[in-house]
Amino acid sequence: MYFHGKCDGVRKTFDEIQTAYGDPEWLYTQLKQMPVMPDALVCANDFLALNVMTALKQHGLSVPGDVMLTGFDGTPQSSIVEPALTTATIPSSDIGRLAAEALLDRMETPDRPFHRVYVATTVELRGSSEK
């Protein structure tokens, strides 16, 4: 029961953050609190970047004219917006396969030392970051 209550709190916080990041008005309010609007924003993922783009456009700012913008993860939506979103495409299927292999390896050999795994990303330069 103790852990269940902790997870509920984490889920609530995650849901609140997800809702806020999906709200262009909330995002614009956060941007306006900066002393100066930045020349560029590098967002943690395409979902956030696309909502920031919406917020900027709704308030008369140009992407990339006023603010250049990038995302990360290469969602299909990133290529169909105007301007198309610069993003780093990640190999999701490779990451899933590597994670499954690591889990199975850990189950077979629990004492094996931990190790890092790196995967290559591909940068898709598009209109949202071109001046």
MARGUDREN-663342 format. One record per residue: residue in three letters; z negated, y, x of N, C-alpha, C in turn. Coordinates in Angstrom, 2 decimals, always signed. Layout:
N
{rest ALA; nup Z; nnorth Y; neast X; caup Z; canorth Y; caeast X; cup Z; cnorth Y; ceast X}
...
***
This chain:
131
{rest MET; nup +0.00; nnorth -1.20; neast +0.82; caup +0.00; canorth +0.00; caeast +0.00; cup +0.00; cnorth +1.26; ceast +0.86}
{rest TYR; nup -0.73; nnorth +1.23; neast +1.99; caup -0.79; canorth +2.39; caeast +2.87; cup +0.60; cnorth +2.77; ceast +3.35}
{rest PHE; nup +1.36; nnorth +1.78; neast +3.83; caup +2.70; canorth +2.07; caeast +4.34; cup +3.62; cnorth +2.53; ceast +3.22}
{rest HIS; nup +3.46; nnorth +1.94; neast +2.05; caup +4.32; canorth +2.32; caeast +0.93; cup +4.16; cnorth +3.81; ceast +0.63}
{rest GLY; nup +2.93; nnorth +4.29; neast +0.62; caup +2.69; canorth +5.71; caeast +0.37; cup +3.31; cnorth +6.58; ceast +1.45}
{rest LYS; nup +3.21; nnorth +6.15; neast +2.71; caup +3.82; canorth +6.90; caeast +3.81; cup +5.33; cnorth +6.95; ceast +3.67}
{rest CYS; nup +5.93; nnorth +5.84; neast +3.30; caup +7.39; canorth +5.80; caeast +3.13; cup +7.82; cnorth +6.70; ceast +1.99}
{rest ASP; nup +7.04; nnorth +6.74; neast +0.92; caup +7.38; canorth +7.62; caeast -0.19; cup +7.43; cnorth +9.07; ceast +0.26}
{rest GLY; nup +6.49; nnorth +9.48; neast +1.10; caup +6.46; canorth +10.85; caeast +1.60; cup +7.66; cnorth +11.14; ceast +2.49}
{rest VAL; nup +8.01; nnorth +10.18; neast +3.32; caup +9.18; canorth +10.36; caeast +4.19; cup +10.43; cnorth +10.44; ceast +3.34}
{rest ARG; nup +10.56; nnorth +9.58; neast +2.33; caup +11.74; canorth +9.58; caeast +1.46; cup +11.83; cnorth +10.92; ceast +0.72}
{rest LYS; nup +10.70; nnorth +11.42; neast +0.24; caup +10.72; canorth +12.69; caeast -0.47; cup +11.19; cnorth +13.80; ceast +0.46}
{rest THR; nup +10.66; nnorth +13.84; neast +1.67; caup +11.07; canorth +14.85; caeast +2.63; cup +12.55; cnorth +14.72; ceast +2.95}
{rest PHE; nup +13.02; nnorth +13.49; neast +3.18; caup +14.44; canorth +13.28; caeast +3.47; cup +15.30; cnorth +13.75; ceast +2.31}
{rest ASP; nup +14.90; nnorth +13.42; neast +1.10; caup +15.67; canorth +13.84; caeast -0.09; cup +15.71; cnorth +15.35; ceast -0.21}
{rest GLU; nup +14.58; nnorth +16.01; neast +0.09; caup +14.55; canorth +17.48; caeast +0.03; cup +15.48; cnorth +18.09; ceast +1.07}
{rest ILE; nup +15.47; nnorth +17.54; neast +2.26; caup +16.35; canorth +18.05; caeast +3.31; cup +17.80; cnorth +17.82; ceast +2.95}
{rest GLN; nup +18.12; nnorth +16.61; neast +2.47; caup +19.48; canorth +16.28; caeast +2.09; cup +19.96; cnorth +17.23; ceast +0.98}
{rest THR; nup +19.10; nnorth +17.50; neast +0.02; caup +19.45; canorth +18.41; caeast -1.07; cup +19.67; cnorth +19.82; ceast -0.54}
{rest ALA; nup +18.79; nnorth +20.28; neast +0.35; caup +18.94; canorth +21.63; caeast +0.90; cup +20.23; cnorth +21.76; ceast +1.71}
{rest TYR; nup +20.52; nnorth +20.78; neast +2.55; caup +21.72; canorth +20.84; caeast +3.37; cup +22.99; cnorth +20.72; ceast +2.55}
{rest GLY; nup +22.87; nnorth +20.23; neast +1.33; caup +24.01; canorth +20.16; caeast +0.43; cup +24.15; cnorth +21.38; ceast -0.45}
{rest ASP; nup +23.29; nnorth +22.37; neast -0.26; caup +23.27; canorth +23.58; caeast -1.09; cup +23.79; cnorth +24.77; ceast -0.28}
{rest PRO; nup +25.05; nnorth +25.18; neast -0.50; caup +25.61; canorth +26.29; caeast +0.27; cup +24.78; cnorth +27.58; ceast +0.19}
{rest GLU; nup +24.17; nnorth +27.87; neast -0.95; caup +23.36; canorth +29.09; caeast -1.07; cup +22.14; cnorth +29.03; ceast -0.16}
{rest TRP; nup +21.48; nnorth +27.88; neast -0.14; caup +20.31; canorth +27.72; caeast +0.73; cup +20.74; cnorth +27.86; ceast +2.19}
{rest LEU; nup +21.86; nnorth +27.24; neast +2.54; caup +22.35; canorth +27.32; caeast +3.92; cup +22.66; cnorth +28.77; ceast +4.30}
{rest TYR; nup +23.30; nnorth +29.50; neast +3.41; caup +23.64; canorth +30.88; caeast +3.72; cup +22.38; cnorth +31.72; ceast +3.89}
{rest THR; nup +21.37; nnorth +31.46; neast +3.07; caup +20.09; canorth +32.17; caeast +3.21; cup +19.50; cnorth +31.92; ceast +4.60}
{rest GLN; nup +19.60; nnorth +30.70; neast +5.08; caup +19.09; canorth +30.38; caeast +6.42; cup +19.89; cnorth +31.12; ceast +7.49}
{rest LEU; nup +21.21; nnorth +31.15; neast +7.34; caup +22.05; canorth +31.85; caeast +8.32; cup +21.75; cnorth +33.34; ceast +8.34}
{rest LYS; nup +21.53; nnorth +33.94; neast +7.18; caup +21.27; canorth +35.38; caeast +7.10; cup +19.94; cnorth +35.75; ceast +7.74}
{rest GLN; nup +19.05; nnorth +34.80; neast +7.94; caup +17.78; canorth +35.09; caeast +8.60; cup +17.93; cnorth +35.24; ceast +10.11}
{rest MET; nup +19.08; nnorth +34.86; neast +10.64; caup +19.33; canorth +35.04; caeast +12.07; cup +19.57; cnorth +36.52; ceast +12.35}
{rest PRO; nup +19.11; nnorth +37.01; neast +13.49; caup +19.31; canorth +38.43; caeast +13.80; cup +20.79; cnorth +38.82; ceast +13.83}
{rest VAL; nup +21.63; nnorth +37.90; neast +14.29; caup +23.07; canorth +38.13; caeast +14.38; cup +23.77; cnorth +36.84; ceast +13.93}
{rest MET; nup +24.82; nnorth +36.98; neast +13.14; caup +25.58; canorth +35.80; caeast +12.76; cup +26.22; cnorth +35.23; ceast +14.02}
{rest PRO; nup +26.06; nnorth +33.94; neast +14.29; caup +26.63; canorth +33.37; caeast +15.51; cup +28.15; cnorth +33.35; ceast +15.48}
{rest ASP; nup +28.75; nnorth +33.31; neast +16.66; caup +30.21; canorth +33.18; caeast +16.77; cup +30.67; cnorth +31.78; ceast +16.43}
{rest ALA; nup +29.78; nnorth +30.78; neast +16.66; caup +30.13; canorth +29.38; caeast +16.42; cup +28.89; cnorth +28.60; ceast +16.03}
{rest LEU; nup +29.10; nnorth +27.57; neast +15.22; caup +28.04; canorth +26.66; caeast +14.84; cup +28.50; cnorth +25.24; ceast +15.11}
{rest VAL; nup +27.66; nnorth +24.46; neast +15.77; caup +27.91; canorth +23.04; caeast +15.99; cup +26.93; cnorth +22.30; ceast +15.10}
{rest CYS; nup +27.45; nnorth +21.67; neast +14.06; caup +26.59; canorth +21.02; caeast +13.07; cup +26.37; cnorth +19.56; ceast +13.42}
{rest ALA; nup +25.24; nnorth +19.02; neast +12.98; caup +24.85; canorth +17.65; caeast +13.29; cup +25.78; cnorth +16.62; ceast +12.68}
{rest ASN; nup +26.45; nnorth +16.97; neast +11.59; caup +27.38; canorth +16.04; caeast +10.96; cup +28.38; cnorth +16.81; ceast +10.11}
{rest ASP; nup +29.39; nnorth +16.13; neast +9.66; caup +30.44; canorth +16.78; caeast +8.87; cup +29.94; cnorth +17.24; ceast +7.51}
{rest PHE; nup +29.02; nnorth +16.48; neast +6.91; caup +28.45; canorth +16.87; caeast +5.61; cup +27.86; cnorth +18.27; ceast +5.70}
{rest LEU; nup +27.04; nnorth +18.51; neast +6.70; caup +26.43; canorth +19.82; caeast +6.89; cup +27.49; cnorth +20.87; ceast +7.20}
{rest ALA; nup +28.42; nnorth +20.55; neast +8.08; caup +29.45; canorth +21.52; caeast +8.48; cup +30.31; cnorth +21.93; ceast +7.28}
{rest LEU; nup +30.67; nnorth +20.98; neast +6.43; caup +31.49; canorth +21.31; caeast +5.26; cup +30.74; cnorth +22.20; ceast +4.28}
{rest ASN; nup +29.44; nnorth +21.98; neast +4.15; caup +28.65; canorth +22.84; caeast +3.27; cup +28.42; cnorth +24.22; ceast +3.88}
{rest VAL; nup +28.28; nnorth +24.29; neast +5.19; caup +28.20; canorth +25.59; caeast +5.86; cup +29.51; cnorth +26.34; ceast +5.68}
{rest MET; nup +30.64; nnorth +25.63; neast +5.80; caup +31.94; canorth +26.27; caeast +5.60; cup +32.04; cnorth +26.85; ceast +4.19}
{rest THR; nup +31.60; nnorth +26.10; neast +3.21; caup +31.60; canorth +26.58; caeast +1.83; cup +30.74; cnorth +27.82; ceast +1.69}
{rest ALA; nup +29.55; nnorth +27.78; neast +2.29; caup +28.63; canorth +28.92; caeast +2.21; cup +29.25; cnorth +30.17; ceast +2.83}
{rest LEU; nup +29.84; nnorth +30.03; neast +4.00; caup +30.45; canorth +31.18; caeast +4.68; cup +31.59; cnorth +31.76; ceast +3.85}
{rest LYS; nup +32.46; nnorth +30.88; neast +3.34; caup +33.60; canorth +31.35; caeast +2.54; cup +33.14; cnorth +32.03; ceast +1.25}
{rest GLN; nup +32.11; nnorth +31.49; neast +0.60; caup +31.62; canorth +32.08; caeast -0.64; cup +31.08; cnorth +33.50; ceast -0.42}
{rest HIS; nup +30.71; nnorth +33.80; neast +0.80; caup +30.16; canorth +35.12; caeast +1.11; cup +31.14; cnorth +35.97; ceast +1.91}
{rest GLY; nup +32.41; nnorth +35.62; neast +1.82; caup +33.46; canorth +36.47; caeast +2.38; cup +33.66; cnorth +36.37; ceast +3.88}
{rest LEU; nup +33.08; nnorth +35.37; neast +4.51; caup +33.27; canorth +35.19; caeast +5.95; cup +34.39; cnorth +34.19; ceast +6.19}
{rest SER; nup +35.11; nnorth +34.41; neast +7.27; caup +36.26; canorth +33.57; caeast +7.60; cup +35.88; cnorth +32.52; ceast +8.64}
{rest VAL; nup +36.35; nnorth +31.29; neast +8.40; caup +36.25; canorth +30.21; caeast +9.38; cup +37.68; cnorth +29.95; ceast +9.82}
{rest PRO; nup +38.01; nnorth +30.13; neast +11.07; caup +37.19; canorth +30.42; caeast +12.24; cup +37.12; cnorth +31.90; ceast +12.62}
{rest GLY; nup +37.72; nnorth +32.79; neast +11.85; caup +37.79; canorth +34.20; caeast +12.23; cup +36.44; cnorth +34.83; ceast +12.53}
{rest ASP; nup +35.47; nnorth +34.63; neast +11.63; caup +34.13; canorth +35.19; caeast +11.84; cup +33.20; cnorth +34.19; ceast +12.53}
{rest VAL; nup +33.29; nnorth +32.95; neast +12.13; caup +32.42; canorth +31.90; caeast +12.68; cup +33.25; cnorth +30.64; ceast +12.89}
{rest MET; nup +33.30; nnorth +30.16; neast +14.13; caup +33.94; canorth +28.87; caeast +14.39; cup +32.94; cnorth +27.78; ceast +14.04}
{rest LEU; nup +33.45; nnorth +26.62; neast +13.66; caup +32.58; canorth +25.58; caeast +13.10; cup +33.04; cnorth +24.20; ceast +13.53}
{rest THR; nup +32.08; nnorth +23.36; neast +13.89; caup +32.38; canorth +21.96; caeast +14.19; cup +31.37; cnorth +21.06; ceast +13.51}
{rest GLY; nup +31.81; nnorth +19.83; neast +13.24; caup +30.93; canorth +18.81; caeast +12.70; cup +30.83; cnorth +17.66; ceast +13.68}
{rest PHE; nup +30.34; nnorth +16.54; neast +13.18; caup +30.23; canorth +15.34; caeast +14.02; cup +30.19; cnorth +14.13; ceast +13.11}
{rest ASP; nup +31.07; nnorth +13.24; neast +13.26; caup +31.13; canorth +11.89; caeast +12.70; cup +32.50; cnorth +11.55; ceast +12.12}
{rest GLY; nup +33.38; nnorth +12.53; neast +11.98; caup +34.76; canorth +12.24; caeast +11.62; cup +34.97; cnorth +11.71; ceast +10.21}
{rest THR; nup +34.31; nnorth +12.29; neast +9.23; caup +34.51; canorth +11.84; caeast +7.85; cup +35.93; cnorth +12.18; ceast +7.39}
{rest PRO; nup +36.45; nnorth +11.42; neast +6.43; caup +37.80; canorth +11.73; caeast +5.93; cup +37.91; cnorth +13.15; ceast +5.36}
{rest GLN; nup +36.84; nnorth +13.65; neast +4.76; caup +36.87; canorth +15.00; caeast +4.18; cup +37.13; cnorth +16.06; ceast +5.22}
{rest SER; nup +36.78; nnorth +15.80; neast +6.47; caup +36.93; canorth +16.82; caeast +7.51; cup +38.39; cnorth +17.21; ceast +7.74}
{rest SER; nup +39.31; nnorth +16.32; neast +7.40; caup +40.73; canorth +16.62; caeast +7.65; cup +41.44; cnorth +17.22; ceast +6.45}
{rest ILE; nup +40.79; nnorth +17.25; neast +5.28; caup +41.49; canorth +17.73; caeast +4.09; cup +41.02; cnorth +19.09; ceast +3.60}
{rest VAL; nup +40.02; nnorth +19.68; neast +4.27; caup +39.57; canorth +21.02; caeast +3.90; cup +40.44; cnorth +22.05; ceast +4.61}
{rest GLU; nup +40.35; nnorth +23.29; neast +4.17; caup +41.12; canorth +24.37; caeast +4.79; cup +40.17; cnorth +25.44; ceast +5.29}
{rest PRO; nup +40.11; nnorth +25.69; neast +6.59; caup +40.83; canorth +25.00; caeast +7.65; cup +40.22; cnorth +23.62; ceast +7.89}
{rest ALA; nup +41.03; nnorth +22.73; neast +8.44; caup +40.53; canorth +21.40; caeast +8.78; cup +39.39; cnorth +21.54; ceast +9.79}
{rest LEU; nup +38.39; nnorth +20.68; neast +9.65; caup +37.17; canorth +20.78; caeast +10.44; cup +37.31; cnorth +20.07; ceast +11.79}
{rest THR; nup +36.99; nnorth +20.78; neast +12.85; caup +36.89; canorth +20.15; caeast +14.16; cup +35.68; cnorth +19.22; ceast +14.12}
{rest THR; nup +35.85; nnorth +18.00; neast +14.62; caup +34.78; canorth +17.01; caeast +14.54; cup +34.90; cnorth +16.03; ceast +15.69}
{rest ALA; nup +33.85; nnorth +15.29; neast +15.93; caup +33.87; canorth +14.19; caeast +16.89; cup +33.84; cnorth +12.91; ceast +16.07}
{rest THR; nup +34.89; nnorth +12.13; neast +16.18; caup +34.97; canorth +10.88; caeast +15.43; cup +34.19; cnorth +9.80; ceast +16.16}
{rest ILE; nup +33.33; nnorth +9.12; neast +15.42; caup +32.54; canorth +8.04; caeast +16.01; cup +33.08; cnorth +6.69; ceast +15.55}
{rest PRO; nup +33.01; nnorth +5.69; neast +16.41; caup +33.51; canorth +4.36; caeast +16.04; cup +32.44; cnorth +3.60; ceast +15.24}
{rest SER; nup +32.33; nnorth +3.87; neast +13.96; caup +31.26; canorth +3.30; caeast +13.13; cup +31.23; cnorth +1.78; ceast +13.16}
{rest SER; nup +32.39; nnorth +1.15; neast +13.08; caup +32.40; canorth -0.32; caeast +13.07; cup +31.91; cnorth -0.86; ceast +14.41}
{rest ASP; nup +32.26; nnorth -0.21; neast +15.51; caup +31.76; canorth -0.65; caeast +16.82; cup +30.24; cnorth -0.49; ceast +16.90}
{rest ILE; nup +29.73; nnorth +0.62; neast +16.39; caup +28.28; canorth +0.86; caeast +16.41; cup +27.57; cnorth -0.21; ceast +15.59}
{rest GLY; nup +28.10; nnorth -0.54; neast +14.42; caup +27.50; canorth -1.58; caeast +13.59; cup +27.50; cnorth -2.93; ceast +14.28}
{rest ARG; nup +28.61; nnorth -3.29; neast +14.90; caup +28.71; canorth -4.56; caeast +15.61; cup +27.72; cnorth -4.60; ceast +16.77}
{rest LEU; nup +27.66; nnorth -3.52; neast +17.56; caup +26.74; canorth -3.47; caeast +18.69; cup +25.28; cnorth -3.54; ceast +18.24}
{rest ALA; nup +24.96; nnorth -2.89; neast +17.14; caup +23.59; canorth -2.93; caeast +16.62; cup +23.22; cnorth -4.34; ceast +16.17}
{rest ALA; nup +24.14; nnorth -5.00; neast +15.49; caup +23.88; canorth -6.38; caeast +15.06; cup +23.69; cnorth -7.29; ceast +16.27}
{rest GLU; nup +24.54; nnorth -7.14; neast +17.28; caup +24.41; canorth -7.95; caeast +18.49; cup +23.07; cnorth -7.70; ceast +19.18}
{rest ALA; nup +22.65; nnorth -6.44; neast +19.24; caup +21.37; canorth -6.10; caeast +19.87; cup +20.20; cnorth -6.71; ceast +19.10}
{rest LEU; nup +20.28; nnorth -6.68; neast +17.78; caup +19.22; canorth -7.26; caeast +16.95; cup +19.14; cnorth -8.77; ceast +17.15}
{rest LEU; nup +20.28; nnorth -9.43; neast +17.12; caup +20.29; canorth -10.88; caeast +17.33; cup +19.79; cnorth -11.23; ceast +18.72}
{rest ASP; nup +20.19; nnorth -10.46; neast +19.72; caup +19.73; canorth -10.68; caeast +21.09; cup +18.22; cnorth -10.50; ceast +21.19}
{rest ARG; nup +17.68; nnorth -9.49; neast +20.54; caup +16.24; canorth -9.22; caeast +20.56; cup +15.48; cnorth -10.36; ceast +19.88}
{rest MET; nup +16.05; nnorth -10.90; neast +18.80; caup +15.40; canorth -12.00; caeast +18.10; cup +15.37; cnorth -13.26; ceast +18.97}
{rest GLU; nup +16.45; nnorth -13.50; neast +19.72; caup +16.53; canorth -14.67; caeast +20.59; cup +15.69; cnorth -14.52; ceast +21.84}
{rest THR; nup +15.61; nnorth -13.30; neast +22.37; caup +14.89; canorth -13.04; caeast +23.63; cup +14.04; cnorth -11.78; ceast +23.47}
{rest PRO; nup +12.89; nnorth -11.90; neast +22.80; caup +12.07; canorth -10.71; caeast +22.53; cup +11.56; cnorth -9.99; ceast +23.77}
{rest ASP; nup +11.43; nnorth -10.70; neast +24.90; caup +10.88; canorth -10.09; caeast +26.12; cup +11.93; cnorth -9.41; ceast +26.99}
{rest ARG; nup +13.20; nnorth -9.50; neast +26.60; caup +14.26; canorth -8.88; caeast +27.40; cup +14.04; cnorth -7.36; ceast +27.43}
{rest PRO; nup +14.22; nnorth -6.73; neast +28.58; caup +14.04; canorth -5.27; caeast +28.66; cup +15.03; cnorth -4.53; ceast +27.74}
{rest PHE; nup +14.59; nnorth -3.41; neast +27.24; caup +15.46; canorth -2.57; caeast +26.42; cup +16.56; cnorth -1.98; ceast +27.28}
{rest HIS; nup +17.68; nnorth -1.68; neast +26.68; caup +18.78; canorth -1.04; caeast +27.41; cup +19.51; cnorth -0.08; ceast +26.47}
{rest ARG; nup +20.20; nnorth +0.86; neast +27.06; caup +20.97; canorth +1.84; caeast +26.30; cup +22.40; cnorth +1.36; ceast +26.15}
{rest VAL; nup +22.97; nnorth +1.69; neast +25.03; caup +24.37; canorth +1.37; caeast +24.78; cup +25.08; cnorth +2.67; ceast +24.43}
{rest TYR; nup +26.19; nnorth +2.90; neast +25.05; caup +26.97; canorth +4.11; caeast +24.80; cup +28.30; cnorth +3.73; ceast +24.17}
{rest VAL; nup +28.74; nnorth +4.56; neast +23.25; caup +30.06; canorth +4.38; caeast +22.66; cup +30.83; cnorth +5.69; ceast +22.82}
{rest ALA; nup +32.10; nnorth +5.57; neast +22.99; caup +32.95; canorth +6.76; caeast +23.18; cup +33.25; cnorth +7.40; ceast +21.83}
{rest THR; nup +33.27; nnorth +8.71; neast +21.82; caup +33.70; canorth +9.46; caeast +20.64; cup +35.03; cnorth +10.13; ceast +20.96}
{rest THR; nup +35.73; nnorth +10.52; neast +19.92; caup +36.99; canorth +11.21; caeast +20.10; cup +36.90; cnorth +12.57; ceast +19.42}
{rest VAL; nup +37.12; nnorth +13.62; neast +20.17; caup +37.08; canorth +14.97; caeast +19.59; cup +38.41; cnorth +15.25; ceast +18.90}
{rest GLU; nup +38.30; nnorth +15.67; neast +17.65; caup +39.48; canorth +16.06; caeast +16.86; cup +39.46; cnorth +17.58; ceast +16.75}
{rest LEU; nup +40.22; nnorth +18.25; neast +17.61; caup +40.27; canorth +19.72; caeast +17.57; cup +41.15; cnorth +20.14; ceast +16.40}
{rest ARG; nup +40.57; nnorth +20.92; neast +15.51; caup +41.28; canorth +21.35; caeast +14.30; cup +41.05; cnorth +22.84; ceast +14.08}
{rest GLY; nup +41.56; nnorth +23.32; neast +12.96; caup +41.59; canorth +24.74; caeast +12.67; cup +40.25; cnorth +25.46; ceast +12.62}
{rest SER; nup +39.16; nnorth +24.79; neast +12.32; caup +37.88; canorth +25.47; caeast +12.15; cup +37.30; cnorth +26.01; ceast +13.46}
{rest SER; nup +37.88; nnorth +25.61; neast +14.58; caup +37.36; canorth +26.10; caeast +15.86; cup +38.43; cnorth +26.84; ceast +16.68}
{rest GLU; nup +39.55; nnorth +27.13; neast +16.09; caup +40.63; canorth +27.82; caeast +16.81; cup +40.57; cnorth +29.31; ceast +16.56}
{rest LYS; nup +40.56; nnorth +30.09; neast +17.61; caup +40.58; canorth +31.56; caeast +17.48; cup +41.96; cnorth +32.07; ceast +17.80}
***
